[in-house]
Amino acid sequence: MDDCSSVVQAEYIAIKALENGVTIIGLTRGRDTRFHHTEKLDKGEVMIAQFTENTSAIKVRGKAEIYTRHGVINTMSE
């Protein structure tokens, strides 16, 4: 098997912005957790993200719906 097979089988999530300015931040793996990627979404935009060898966590700021294989999570923005 090649190195791509483990990446292809990694879990995906979909994030749908319910307001303008939703921020999505990818965090790295390893001893020191760091931000490695940031995206901004406007209302109605959808981003599909993947957990990989480099991405151990995804942080969502703002009002959004997050779709995972475990269900849908709604963020609460004040």
HUBELUR-V8062 format. One line per field, one symbol per residue. ss: DSSP state (H for helix, E for strand, L for the rest). phi: phi as a letter, one per 40 degrees, with the letter a starting at -180 (. if undefined). burial: + if it has 9 or more other ideal C-beta (glycine too) atoms within 8 Angstrom, else -. Layout:
ss: ???
phi: ???
burial: ???
This chain:
ss: LLLHHHHHLLLEEEEEELLLLEEEEEEELLLLLLEEEEEEELLLLEEEEELLLLEEEEEEELLEEEEELLEEEELLLL
phi: .ccccccccccbbbbbcbacgcbbbcbcchcbcbcbabbbbcdgcbbbbbcbccbbabbbbhcabbbbcchbbbcbbc
burial: ------+--+--+++++++--+++++++------------++--+++-+++---+--+-+-+++++-+------+---
